[in-house]
Amino acid sequence: MINRRQFIGAGIAAACATPLASLPANANVADGVLTATDVHVSDYPTVQAVRWIGQTLERETAGRLRIRLYHSGQLGREAESIDMARYGAIDMTRVYAGALNNAFPLTQALCLPYVFDSVAHMRRAMDEGVGDAVLRGFESRELVGLAIYDSGARCFYNARRPIVEPADLHGMKIRVPASDIFIEMLRLFGANPTPLSLGEVFSGMETHMIDGAENNLRSFHSSRHFEAAKYWSQSEHSYAPDVLLVSRRSLEAMAPGDRRLLIDTARQSVKVMRELWDESENAARKAILAHGVHFNAVDMAAFRRAAQPLLDEYLRHPDLDSLYRRIRDLA
């Protein structure tokens, strides 16, 4: 079985040896095997949704098409998987929208603080045109957007104290994804934002390199961060979703019928993912409470006021302002 180093090496070697426009598609496509990656664990809803896509493809084509899925970050971090998909070293990847902000500016509208009011609001916006508008923005960079998955409400958790208002974050080192939006948001809240990969968070809290992080409840549970952080504060500062991407060169290497089947099946997988998400989030909440984690509400109005300058800055861009208004109209 090919390993992470071989995959990354193949992508980098191809990128260095030949111009991007002339890179070949992943050779596995010709064999009916699509390679997919995810940094999350095997039973995570996004991983299970992609597994469902593979099972459906295999059933509908009598085994001619299938997906080889590498979960748990076996092939590297999200930034690496994005590049590998662009270069054709892998075919599909599921990544967090925040990791796409710099290369694909329309995704910024989904990551701004308090743009969504709830999971229901986010799902409604994705289903009623906003999601399609964002997915179309990927084609300019050798990728095709297949689907937008939930990522729940992102909230703060830490090992020191409950967070009720932004002032409670002052002086705390909080892990954030490598996203300009999240880094600036944490600064406005008074924290010291510390970009780290998800895999470094647990040891970072144990060694006191960081005090806490922000993420959704399902990831808080699956990463076992609740063993190091005893305080969960329901800030709901972001409902930024995940995105399922396919390499454009891989997609174009497929027969037209197979291409349409993949696209349609990926769209159908959103419903599957949402059902799995709701079930697993409820189970995660019960497990975390049983472990003794303290949950608290926050002063939402205070957090919204603190985040407003960031919204004002980004909404000066007409494309982002247009998407933001469409999202808010669906609240």
Rosetta silent file (secondary structure, phi, psi, omega in degrees, C-alpha in Angstrom):
SEQUENCE: MINRRQFIGAGIAAACATPLASLPANANVADGVLTATDVHVSDYPTVQAVRWIGQTLERETAGRLRIRLYHSGQLGREAESIDMARYGAIDMTRVYAGALNNAFPLTQALCLPYVFDSVAHMRRAMDEGVGDAVLRGFESRELVGLAIYDSGARCFYNARRPIVEPADLHGMKIRVPASDIFIEMLRLFGANPTPLSLGEVFSGMETHMIDGAENNLRSFHSSRHFEAAKYWSQSEHSYAPDVLLVSRRSLEAMAPGDRRLLIDTARQSVKVMRELWDESENAARKAILAHGVHFNAVDMAAFRRAAQPLLDEYLRHPDLDSLYRRIRDLA
SCORE:     score description
SCORE:     0.000 S_00000001
   1 L     0.000  137.343 -179.701    0.000    0.000    0.000 S_00000001
   2 L   -69.172  142.749 -178.058    1.280    3.452   -0.877 S_00000001
   3 L  -108.703  178.599 -175.878    2.173    5.585    2.129 S_00000001
   4 H   -58.611  -45.877 -176.620    2.062    9.269    2.927 S_00000001
   5 H   -61.741  -40.664  179.465    5.654    9.947    1.932 S_00000001
   6 H   -65.678  -40.156  179.349    5.214    8.274   -1.451 S_00000001
   7 H   -63.912  -51.086 -177.901    2.037   10.225   -2.166 S_00000001
   8 H   -63.849  -41.419  178.714    3.503   13.580   -1.221 S_00000001
   9 H   -61.033  -39.863  179.505    6.729   12.794   -3.026 S_00000001
  10 H   -64.420  -41.451 -179.401    4.866   11.895   -6.191 S_00000001
  11 H   -66.770  -44.256 -179.311    2.929   15.140   -6.129 S_00000001
  12 H   -67.100  -42.061  179.583    5.977   17.309   -5.480 S_00000001
  13 H   -61.543  -41.916  179.371    8.075   15.496   -8.070 S_00000001
  14 H   -64.728  -40.576 -178.336    5.382   15.929  -10.681 S_00000001
  15 H   -65.935  -36.472 -178.073    4.986   19.602   -9.863 S_00000001
  16 H   -78.273  -29.630 -172.056    8.716   20.235  -10.148 S_00000001
  17 H   -85.360  -21.854 -172.474    9.254   18.157  -13.277 S_00000001
  18 L  -150.643  150.902  178.607    6.513   19.484  -15.524 S_00000001
  19 L   -59.726  149.209 -176.695    4.210   22.495  -15.895 S_00000001
  20 H   -56.432  -41.246 -175.140    0.926   22.234  -14.000 S_00000001
  21 H   -63.973  -23.598 -176.988   -1.189   22.360  -17.161 S_00000001
  22 H  -103.561    6.783  179.151    0.496   19.259  -18.577 S_00000001
  23 L   -65.562  139.018  177.218    0.434   17.085  -15.467 S_00000001
  24 L   -74.311  155.932  173.516   -1.301   13.734  -16.059 S_00000001
  25 L   -69.589  162.733  177.184   -4.366   12.750  -14.098 S_00000001
  26 L   -55.542  124.304 -176.266   -4.006   10.204  -11.323 S_00000001
  27 H   -60.772  -24.488 -178.738   -3.286    6.923  -13.080 S_00000001
  28 H   -63.576  -25.411 -178.533   -5.618    5.096  -10.689 S_00000001
  29 H   -58.374  -39.970  179.780   -8.638    6.701  -12.357 S_00000001
  30 H   -63.347  -25.739  178.646   -8.073    4.521  -15.413 S_00000001
  31 H   -90.563    1.456  179.493   -8.246    1.481  -13.114 S_00000001
  32 L    82.552   13.599 -178.414  -11.513    2.639  -11.572 S_00000001
  33 E  -113.073  120.757  175.872   -9.931    3.526   -8.206 S_00000001
  34 E  -104.146  128.694  179.950  -10.361    7.014   -6.771 S_00000001
  35 E   -94.431  128.750 -179.113   -8.102    7.929   -3.849 S_00000001
  36 E  -126.493  148.750 -179.580   -9.667   10.086   -1.109 S_00000001
  37 E  -130.378  156.303  174.767   -8.197   11.597    2.067 S_00000001
  38 L  -158.670  141.801  179.158   -9.440   13.044    5.353 S_00000001
  39 L   -81.759  -12.382 -176.713   -7.607   14.046    8.527 S_00000001
  40 L   -82.927  165.611 -175.614  -10.472   12.819   10.701 S_00000001
  41 L   -73.806  169.598 -169.720  -10.825    9.373   12.261 S_00000001
  42 L   -59.472  -35.761 -176.587  -12.568    6.434   10.610 S_00000001
  43 L   -96.010   10.644  177.916  -15.996    6.901   12.232 S_00000001
  44 L   -68.749  142.526 -174.228  -16.126   10.682   11.732 S_00000001
  45 H   -55.280  -37.717  179.696  -19.239   11.719    9.730 S_00000001
  46 H   -68.378  -37.631  178.056  -17.301   13.185    6.792 S_00000001
  47 H   -65.552  -43.699  179.680  -15.199   10.037    6.505 S_00000001
  48 H   -65.291  -34.391  178.921  -18.301    7.864    6.631 S_00000001
  49 H   -66.155  -41.993  177.896  -20.001   10.018    3.981 S_00000001
  50 H   -68.620  -35.933  175.335  -17.101    9.579    1.559 S_00000001
  51 H   -61.474  -39.117  177.435  -17.075    5.863    2.355 S_00000001
  52 H   -63.313  -39.837  176.286  -20.792    5.841    1.438 S_00000001
  53 H   -58.365  -46.181 -179.841  -19.960    7.504   -1.889 S_00000001
  54 H   -62.011  -42.474  179.210  -17.464    4.737   -2.608 S_00000001
  55 H   -64.293  -38.769  179.395  -19.941    2.012   -1.703 S_00000001
  56 H   -67.703  -44.122  177.755  -22.591    3.600   -3.921 S_00000001
  57 H   -59.709  -43.220 -178.795  -20.204    3.932   -6.869 S_00000001
  58 H   -63.923  -41.016  179.748  -19.152    0.321   -6.457 S_00000001
  59 H   -68.494  -44.124 -175.676  -22.749   -0.867   -6.349 S_00000001
  60 H   -71.595  -21.945 -178.779  -23.937    1.247   -9.286 S_00000001
  61 L  -111.378   14.767 -179.109  -21.034    0.190  -11.526 S_00000001
  62 L    54.709   38.894  175.557  -20.901   -3.479  -10.496 S_00000001
  63 L    88.572   -0.272 -177.281  -17.507   -2.927   -8.897 S_00000001
  64 L   -73.137  -33.248  177.492  -15.922   -1.030  -11.782 S_00000001
  65 L  -115.860  139.884  176.177  -15.560    2.207   -9.743 S_00000001
  66 E  -156.004  168.500 -179.832  -14.534    2.415   -6.093 S_00000001
  67 E  -117.100  130.822  170.640  -12.831    4.714   -3.583 S_00000001
  68 E   -99.021  112.970 -170.131   -9.664    3.955   -1.646 S_00000001
  69 E  -106.069  124.414  175.572  -10.029    6.100    1.491 S_00000001
  70 E  -107.716  108.551 -178.901   -7.136    7.244    3.684 S_00000001
  71 L  -103.815 -177.356  174.582   -8.484    8.693    6.951 S_00000001
  72 L    59.565   28.625  177.797   -6.882    9.925   10.190 S_00000001
  73 L    67.249   25.587 -177.438   -4.371   12.106    8.349 S_00000001
  74 L   -60.050  -29.816 -178.517   -2.509    9.117    6.906 S_00000001
  75 L  -107.812   19.106  174.262   -1.439   11.179    3.884 S_00000001
  76 L   110.857 -173.244 -177.514   -0.704   14.414    5.735 S_00000001
  77 L   -78.693  172.605 -177.296   -2.384   17.619    6.750 S_00000001
  78 H   -63.966  -39.936  179.850   -5.191   19.376    4.928 S_00000001
  79 H   -60.335  -38.083  178.226   -2.882   21.884    3.238 S_00000001
  80 H   -68.898  -38.891 -178.486   -0.880   19.003    1.791 S_00000001
  81 H   -68.308  -32.957  176.601   -3.978   17.179    0.589 S_00000001
  82 H   -62.635  -46.951  179.403   -5.202   20.291   -1.230 S_00000001
  83 H   -64.702  -40.078  179.940   -1.930   20.532   -3.153 S_00000001
  84 H   -64.130  -36.284  177.449   -1.897   16.810   -3.899 S_00000001
  85 H   -68.871  -39.974  178.191   -5.395   17.030   -5.347 S_00000001
  86 H   -61.551  -38.846 -177.304   -4.442   20.012   -7.489 S_00000001
  87 H   -85.962   -5.077  178.847   -1.439   18.127   -8.873 S_00000001
  88 L    84.583    9.926  178.261   -3.375   14.892   -9.428 S_00000001
  89 L   -73.860  -26.850  169.905   -1.424   12.851   -6.845 S_00000001
  90 L  -131.396  167.851 -176.320   -4.770   12.085   -5.166 S_00000001
  91 L   -99.886  -41.238 -174.075   -8.298   12.358   -6.526 S_00000001
  92 E  -136.769  149.675  174.035  -10.503   13.592   -3.669 S_00000001
  93 E  -151.881  145.915  174.419  -10.102   15.296   -0.323 S_00000001
  94 E  -105.600  122.617 -177.717  -12.335   16.631    2.432 S_00000001
  95 E  -134.496  156.801  176.818  -11.003   19.825    3.984 S_00000001
  96 E   -73.853  139.078 -175.768  -12.175   22.507    6.385 S_00000001
  97 H   -58.193  -32.200 -179.771  -13.290   25.717    4.651 S_00000001
  98 H   -61.907  -28.565  179.072  -10.865   27.793    6.729 S_00000001
  99 H   -74.853   -7.660 -175.781   -7.926   26.023    5.085 S_00000001
 100 H  -107.157   -2.800 -169.798   -9.173   27.264    1.701 S_00000001
 101 L   -58.644  -42.335 -175.352   -9.618   30.963    2.462 S_00000001
 102 L   -72.460  -42.636 -177.423   -6.453   32.332    0.870 S_00000001
 103 L   -79.259  -28.778 -175.403   -6.570   30.341   -2.369 S_00000001
 104 L  -129.898   85.282 -169.411  -10.370   30.469   -2.802 S_00000001
 105 H   -56.663  -29.242 -178.830  -11.631   33.850   -1.522 S_00000001
 106 H   -63.650  -24.875  178.426  -15.351   33.035   -1.745 S_00000001
 107 H   -66.665  -17.575  179.085  -14.904   30.520    1.093 S_00000001
 108 H   -61.211  -33.550 -179.236  -14.148   33.483    3.362 S_00000001
 109 H   -62.101  -28.436 -179.043  -17.854   34.331    3.423 S_00000001
 110 H   -82.704  -15.365 -173.807  -18.530   30.961    5.111 S_00000001
 111 H  -106.099   -5.654 -179.918  -15.852   31.481    7.768 S_00000001
 112 L   -64.087  147.971 -177.604  -16.665   34.991    8.958 S_00000001
 113 L   -66.913  136.035  174.701  -17.737   35.202   12.608 S_00000001
 114 L    57.244   30.479  174.168  -21.458   34.998   13.323 S_00000001
 115 L   -76.479  -31.327  176.058  -22.444   34.855    9.657 S_00000001
 116 L  -108.173  145.465 -179.818  -24.683   31.847   10.475 S_00000001
 117 L   -93.142  -21.267 -174.412  -27.107   31.745   13.398 S_00000001
 118 L  -167.671  171.838  174.281  -27.447   27.975   13.700 S_00000001
 119 H   -61.415  -42.140 -179.909  -26.842   24.643   11.993 S_00000001
 120 H   -61.071  -40.466  178.174  -30.293   24.918   10.412 S_00000001
 121 H   -64.508  -44.975  179.434  -29.433   28.355    9.015 S_00000001
 122 H   -60.834  -45.342 -179.334  -26.125   27.108    7.600 S_00000001
 123 H   -64.137  -40.822  179.455  -27.776   24.108    5.962 S_00000001
 124 H   -62.001  -44.164  179.879  -30.533   26.256    4.490 S_00000001
 125 H   -63.515  -42.346 -179.588  -27.996   28.670    2.983 S_00000001
 126 H   -65.926  -33.648 -177.035  -25.924   25.846    1.501 S_00000001
 127 H   -81.403  -18.758 -172.512  -29.035   24.238   -0.011 S_00000001
 128 L  -114.526   42.650  168.869  -30.491   27.436   -1.456 S_00000001
 129 L   109.731  -32.925 -177.949  -27.752   28.699   -3.745 S_00000001
 130 H   -64.788  -42.527 -179.811  -24.916   29.900   -1.532 S_00000001
 131 H   -60.809  -44.252  179.499  -23.245   26.484   -1.549 S_00000001
 132 H   -62.798  -39.109  179.467  -23.338   26.234   -5.343 S_00000001
 133 H   -62.368  -41.197  179.239  -21.845   29.719   -5.692 S_00000001
 134 H   -69.736  -43.315 -178.681  -18.911   28.782   -3.452 S_00000001
 135 H   -61.671  -35.829  179.149  -18.355   25.408   -5.143 S_00000001
 136 H   -65.038  -22.142 -177.976  -18.139   27.052   -8.582 S_00000001
 137 L   -73.303   -7.341 -177.096  -15.242   29.148   -7.294 S_00000001
 138 L   -83.890  -22.161 -169.700  -12.892   26.163   -7.098 S_00000001
 139 H   -66.170  -19.064 -179.248  -12.543   25.438  -10.804 S_00000001
 140 H   -74.277  -10.186 -176.804  -10.020   28.226  -11.378 S_00000001
 141 H  -125.931   41.561  173.260   -7.392   26.355   -9.332 S_00000001
 142 L    67.388   17.643  179.297   -7.470   22.820  -10.753 S_00000001
 143 E  -129.019  157.344  175.213  -10.150   21.629   -8.333 S_00000001
 144 E  -126.961  128.959  177.912  -13.886   20.961   -8.537 S_00000001
 145 E   -79.511  123.636 -178.899  -16.171   21.379   -5.537 S_00000001
 146 E   -95.293  -42.306 -174.345  -18.379   18.317   -5.057 S_00000001
 147 E  -161.813  157.722  173.972  -20.247   18.997   -1.818 S_00000001
 148 E  -116.107  122.124 -177.795  -20.348   21.096    1.331 S_00000001
 149 E  -104.108  158.573  175.349  -20.544   19.173    4.597 S_00000001
 150 L   -66.368  153.990  168.745  -21.418   20.328    8.120 S_00000001
 151 L  -137.966   13.459  174.220  -18.763   21.165   10.636 S_00000001
 152 L    68.589 -174.118  178.335  -21.006   22.148   13.526 S_00000001
 153 L   -87.786  124.036  177.270  -20.727   25.163   15.814 S_00000001
 154 E   -84.230  130.458 -177.028  -17.145   26.117   16.637 S_00000001
 155 E  -136.613  169.880 -179.398  -16.727   27.035   20.288 S_00000001
 156 E   -91.324  143.545  170.130  -13.899   27.633   22.760 S_00000001
 157 E  -141.439  147.895 -176.425  -12.438   25.036   25.097 S_00000001
 158 E  -159.517  173.789 -175.992   -9.507   25.331   27.449 S_00000001
 159 L  -102.190    4.343 -171.552   -7.773   23.972   30.518 S_00000001
 160 L  -110.509  -49.705 -172.397   -7.924   27.107   32.683 S_00000001
 161 L  -164.732  162.706  173.523  -11.364   28.654   33.161 S_00000001
 162 L   -65.551  143.674  175.500  -14.842   29.207   31.701 S_00000001
 163 L  -105.662  114.301 -178.450  -15.001   31.781   28.891 S_00000001
 164 L  -109.681  -36.463  179.102  -18.086   33.978   29.290 S_00000001
 165 L  -139.488  163.744 -177.198  -17.024   37.193   27.552 S_00000001
 166 H   -52.927  -33.956 -179.156  -14.074   38.212   25.350 S_00000001
 167 H   -58.711  -26.465 -179.617  -12.208   39.626   28.345 S_00000001
 168 H   -70.313  -15.743  178.893  -11.907   36.077   29.709 S_00000001
 169 H   -89.007  -10.571 -175.877   -9.697   35.199   26.734 S_00000001
 170 L   -57.534  128.245  178.277   -7.168   37.941   27.435 S_00000001
 171 L    82.920   -4.110 -178.493   -3.673   36.520   27.758 S_00000001
 172 L   -91.146  139.253  175.802   -4.707   32.998   26.761 S_00000001
 173 E   -90.689  114.245 -174.870   -2.929   31.137   23.969 S_00000001
 174 E  -118.049  125.346  177.183   -5.644   29.600   21.805 S_00000001
 175 E   -67.047  135.339  173.366   -4.998   27.276   18.889 S_00000001
 176 E  -132.039  157.328  171.742   -6.595   28.363   15.626 S_00000001
 177 L   -67.222  163.103 -179.130   -6.409   26.926   12.112 S_00000001
 178 L   -75.330   71.920 -177.957   -3.996   28.635    9.718 S_00000001
 179 L  -133.302  128.683 -179.906   -6.643   31.112    8.553 S_00000001
 180 H   -58.306  -37.221 -179.373   -6.250   34.886    8.515 S_00000001
 181 H   -61.869  -47.337 -176.822   -9.913   35.252    9.532 S_00000001
 182 H   -70.443  -36.266  178.787   -9.546   33.093   12.637 S_00000001
 183 H   -63.640  -46.966 -179.587   -6.230   34.643   13.634 S_00000001
 184 H   -68.286  -37.284  178.472   -7.635   38.181   13.448 S_00000001
 185 H   -59.270  -46.167 -179.556  -10.879   37.152   15.175 S_00000001
 186 H   -65.295  -34.427  176.425   -8.975   35.777   18.180 S_00000001
 187 H   -64.286  -41.988  178.521   -6.910   38.964   18.363 S_00000001
 188 H   -63.864  -30.551  177.922  -10.100   41.026   18.460 S_00000001
 189 H   -78.666  -10.601  177.812  -11.336   38.788   21.285 S_00000001
 190 L    97.644    1.610  179.750   -8.119   39.523   23.194 S_00000001
 191 L   -87.045  171.097  172.233   -6.507   36.075   22.957 S_00000001
 192 E  -101.557   97.975 -177.144   -3.098   35.139   21.603 S_00000001
 193 E   -67.753  134.802 -177.535   -3.945   33.118   18.463 S_00000001
 194 E  -128.748  100.675  179.557   -1.588   30.193   17.878 S_00000001
 195 E   -68.345  123.392  176.845   -1.863   28.425   14.502 S_00000001
 196 L  -143.093  157.122  170.920   -1.238   24.691   14.916 S_00000001
 197 L   -72.302  156.784 -178.822   -2.304   21.537   13.128 S_00000001
 198 H   -57.804  -35.962 -177.234   -5.111   19.613   14.811 S_00000001
 199 H   -68.318  -14.107 -178.522   -2.708   16.808   15.678 S_00000001
 200 H   -96.981   -4.932 -171.612   -0.550   19.129   17.797 S_00000001
 201 H   -69.969  -44.923 -176.165   -3.331   20.476   20.011 S_00000001
 202 H   -60.089  -51.218 -179.624   -3.492   17.724   22.643 S_00000001
 203 H   -65.872  -32.163  178.289    0.232   17.759   23.387 S_00000001
 204 H   -62.697  -39.540  177.743    0.184   21.563   23.220 S_00000001
 205 H   -73.376  -39.002 -179.522   -2.363   21.715   26.031 S_00000001
 206 H   -63.993  -35.809 -178.690   -0.626   19.023   28.085 S_00000001
 207 L   -92.533    1.921  179.668    2.716   20.865   27.897 S_00000001
 208 L    64.937   21.889  172.071    1.047   24.267   28.424 S_00000001
 209 L   -67.939  -33.877  172.945    2.328   25.558   25.105 S_00000001
 210 L  -129.442  160.656  178.599   -1.307   26.582   24.544 S_00000001
 211 L   -95.016  -24.724 -177.288   -4.190   27.047   26.958 S_00000001
 212 E  -176.899 -162.765 -176.213   -6.939   25.831   24.673 S_00000001
 213 E  -156.642 -174.736  173.286   -8.443   25.820   21.220 S_00000001
 214 E  -139.854  136.220 -178.722  -11.691   26.287   19.318 S_00000001
 215 E  -171.045 -178.190  176.662  -13.488   23.648   17.314 S_00000001
 216 L   -84.707  164.720 -174.903  -16.762   21.771   17.008 S_00000001
 217 H   -64.540  -37.214 -178.508  -18.022   19.383   19.653 S_00000001
 218 H   -64.963  -41.657  177.641  -17.566   16.289   17.490 S_00000001
 219 H   -70.899  -35.488  175.725  -13.875   17.043   16.880 S_00000001
 220 H   -56.829  -36.903  179.932  -13.400   17.929   20.560 S_00000001
 221 H   -79.569  -50.983 -174.032  -14.559   14.404   21.323 S_00000001
 222 H   -65.315  -28.535  177.924  -12.888   12.402   18.519 S_00000001
 223 L   -84.008   -7.700 -178.093   -9.511   14.072   19.168 S_00000001
 224 L    61.748   26.293  176.630   -9.925   13.359   22.909 S_00000001
 225 H   -65.087  -21.335  178.980   -9.069   16.978   23.688 S_00000001
 226 H   -63.884  -16.743  177.386  -11.654   16.785   26.478 S_00000001
 227 H   -75.066  -21.793 -179.575   -9.091   14.820   28.469 S_00000001
 228 L  -108.057  -23.575 -178.036   -6.850   17.915   28.611 S_00000001
 229 L  -117.536  118.445 -174.179   -9.428   20.730   28.488 S_00000001
 230 L   -99.100    0.625 -177.813  -12.146   20.721   31.149 S_00000001
 231 E  -123.449  122.988  176.813  -13.987   23.888   30.087 S_00000001
 232 E  -116.650  122.219 -177.292  -16.267   24.144   27.035 S_00000001
 233 E  -115.810  120.839 -168.845  -17.749   27.594   26.330 S_00000001
 234 E   -80.432   68.609 -177.166  -20.648   27.725   23.860 S_00000001
 235 E   -78.884  -29.812  178.701  -19.513   30.771   21.844 S_00000001
 236 E    49.139   41.354 -175.133  -20.745   29.472   18.458 S_00000001
 237 E   -74.072  -13.672  179.375  -18.503   32.054   16.802 S_00000001
 238 E  -154.569  141.302  170.545  -18.369   30.104   13.542 S_00000001
 239 L  -117.760   28.885 -177.356  -20.330   27.463   11.658 S_00000001
 240 L   -53.793  126.633 -174.155  -17.739   27.309    8.874 S_00000001
 241 L   -87.266 -177.107  173.352  -18.396   24.064    6.970 S_00000001
 242 E  -102.929  159.917 -179.309  -16.219   21.432    5.291 S_00000001
 243 E  -130.273  134.110  174.550  -15.781   21.029    1.543 S_00000001
 244 E   -98.941  121.257 -175.293  -15.379   17.846   -0.509 S_00000001
 245 E  -117.800  151.608  173.420  -13.101   18.458   -3.494 S_00000001
 246 E  -128.451  144.085  176.208  -12.035   16.421   -6.506 S_00000001
 247 E   -63.220  129.798 -179.326   -9.029   16.992   -8.737 S_00000001
 248 H   -61.999  -39.433 -179.579  -10.215   18.519  -12.011 S_00000001
 249 H   -67.035  -34.130  176.330   -7.757   16.423  -14.011 S_00000001
 250 H   -68.152  -43.290 -179.741   -9.021   13.268  -12.310 S_00000001
 251 H   -62.791  -42.813 -178.137  -12.636   14.191  -12.982 S_00000001
 252 H   -71.249  -19.053  177.319  -11.937   14.943  -16.644 S_00000001
 253 H   -77.920  -13.223 -178.653  -10.163   11.600  -17.038 S_00000001
 254 L   -83.435  152.746  173.313  -13.416    9.802  -16.196 S_00000001
 255 L   -62.638  147.865 -176.760  -16.005    8.783  -18.793 S_00000001
 256 H   -51.743  -41.470  179.989  -18.900   11.298  -18.945 S_00000001
 257 H   -65.950  -40.244  178.604  -21.354    8.861  -17.352 S_00000001
 258 H   -67.676  -37.715  179.009  -18.979    8.035  -14.524 S_00000001
 259 H   -61.101  -46.673 -179.764  -18.268   11.730  -14.001 S_00000001
 260 H   -65.356  -37.990  178.439  -21.968   12.495  -13.649 S_00000001
 261 H   -62.387  -43.701  179.648  -22.454    9.532  -11.306 S_00000001
 262 H   -62.986  -46.700 -178.179  -19.682   10.764   -9.014 S_00000001
 263 H   -62.450  -46.296 -179.038  -21.026   14.316   -8.931 S_00000001
 264 H   -64.741  -41.174 -178.718  -24.610   13.199   -8.281 S_00000001
 265 H   -67.368  -37.940  177.818  -23.566   10.699   -5.605 S_00000001
 266 H   -62.977  -41.523  177.924  -21.426   13.307   -3.842 S_00000001
 267 H   -62.903  -41.093  179.633  -24.403   15.682   -3.715 S_00000001
 268 H   -66.448  -26.459 -177.301  -26.585   12.902   -2.292 S_00000001
 269 H   -68.938  -16.267  179.303  -23.975   12.195    0.373 S_00000001
 270 H   -61.293  -43.942  178.231  -24.723   15.532    2.049 S_00000001
 271 H   -62.089  -42.324  178.546  -27.962   14.137    3.476 S_00000001
 272 H   -60.773  -46.451 -178.659  -26.125   11.027    4.665 S_00000001
 273 H   -62.219  -42.351 -177.885  -23.445   13.139    6.314 S_00000001
 274 H   -63.473  -41.664  178.602  -25.970   15.380    8.083 S_00000001
 275 H   -63.499  -43.172  178.263  -27.818   12.432    9.607 S_00000001
 276 H   -64.415  -39.124 -179.471  -24.540   10.941   10.802 S_00000001
 277 H   -61.650  -49.653 -177.111  -23.433   14.318   12.156 S_00000001
 278 H   -60.509  -42.833  179.668  -26.555   14.853   14.242 S_00000001
 279 H   -64.695  -47.092 -174.738  -26.362   11.357   15.720 S_00000001
 280 H   -73.217  -31.064  177.923  -22.659   11.495   16.510 S_00000001
 281 H   -67.056  -40.911  177.233  -22.754   15.021   17.940 S_00000001
 282 H   -62.658  -42.340  178.602  -25.436   14.003   20.431 S_00000001
 283 H   -65.040  -40.042  179.799  -23.396   10.952   21.426 S_00000001
 284 H   -63.635  -41.942 -179.836  -20.247   13.072   21.755 S_00000001
 285 H   -59.892  -44.902 -179.830  -22.011   15.573   24.019 S_00000001
 286 H   -62.679  -42.449 -178.702  -23.165   12.812   26.375 S_00000001
 287 H   -66.180  -39.481 -178.889  -19.691   11.273   26.524 S_00000001
 288 H   -69.189  -41.818  176.909  -17.998   14.607   27.209 S_00000001
 289 H   -62.558  -40.084  179.376  -20.457   15.521   29.962 S_00000001
 290 H   -64.671  -25.911  179.828  -19.957   12.104   31.530 S_00000001
 291 L   -81.038   -7.278  175.864  -16.217   12.779   31.574 S_00000001
 292 L    97.114   13.859  177.524  -16.798   15.862   33.728 S_00000001
 293 L   -71.062  136.871 -179.966  -16.264   18.694   31.240 S_00000001
 294 E   -88.374  123.138  177.117  -17.877   21.937   32.378 S_00000001
 295 E  -101.486  138.436  175.214  -20.238   23.531   29.800 S_00000001
 296 E  -143.932  151.247  173.464  -21.200   27.199   29.996 S_00000001
 297 E   -78.971  164.547  179.555  -23.102   29.780   27.963 S_00000001
 298 L  -124.936  168.105  172.872  -21.393   33.006   26.852 S_00000001
 299 L   -81.074   88.093 -174.074  -22.347   36.652   26.415 S_00000001
 300 H   -59.874  -38.418 -179.808  -23.077   36.267   22.703 S_00000001
 301 H   -61.796  -38.855  179.892  -23.768   39.979   22.203 S_00000001
 302 H   -66.207  -40.556  178.449  -20.325   40.864   23.588 S_00000001
 303 H   -67.386  -39.206  178.234  -18.611   38.418   21.232 S_00000001
 304 H   -62.603  -42.634  178.777  -20.592   39.734   18.262 S_00000001
 305 H   -62.865  -42.145 -178.907  -19.577   43.313   19.084 S_00000001
 306 H   -65.543  -31.269 -177.673  -15.922   42.327   19.381 S_00000001
 307 H   -84.842  -12.285 -172.540  -16.026   40.551   15.991 S_00000001
 308 H   -57.914  -41.184  178.722  -17.776   43.378   14.122 S_00000001
 309 H   -58.434  -32.470  177.985  -14.577   45.153   12.902 S_00000001
 310 H   -68.216  -43.174  176.042  -13.519   41.912   11.190 S_00000001
 311 H   -59.851  -47.280 -178.823  -16.876   41.662    9.414 S_00000001
 312 H   -57.921  -39.913 -179.123  -16.662   45.289    8.352 S_00000001
 313 H   -64.486  -49.082 -175.515  -13.194   44.733    6.890 S_00000001
 314 H   -73.766  -31.125 -176.399  -14.082   41.694    4.790 S_00000001
 315 L   -78.490    2.702  170.075  -17.468   42.948    3.652 S_00000001
 316 L   -72.544  -15.657  177.587  -15.786   45.812    1.827 S_00000001
 317 L   -85.201  121.676 -174.047  -15.204   43.217   -0.907 S_00000001
 318 H   -55.934  -41.856 -178.321  -18.301   43.203   -3.175 S_00000001
 319 H   -64.121  -41.231  179.213  -18.328   39.436   -3.833 S_00000001
 320 H   -70.162  -39.660  178.835  -18.149   38.629   -0.112 S_00000001
 321 H   -62.407  -39.460  178.986  -20.736   41.251    0.742 S_00000001
 322 H   -63.251  -45.972  178.768  -23.115   39.772   -1.848 S_00000001
 323 H   -65.323  -40.858  179.799  -22.753   36.247   -0.431 S_00000001
 324 H   -59.655  -43.559 -179.714  -23.060   37.544    3.134 S_00000001
 325 H   -65.377  -37.751  177.216  -26.328   39.307    2.309 S_00000001
 326 H   -63.832  -40.692  179.137  -27.704   36.149    0.682 S_00000001
 327 H   -63.969  -46.560 -176.865  -26.790   34.176    3.807 S_00000001
 328 H   -67.238  -31.666  177.931  -28.359   36.709    6.165 S_00000001
 329 H   -64.782  -21.189 -179.150  -31.540   36.860    4.085 S_00000001
 330 L   -97.138    6.607 -178.404  -31.984   33.156    4.808 S_00000001
 331 L   -66.494    0.000    0.000  -31.580   33.516    8.581 S_00000001
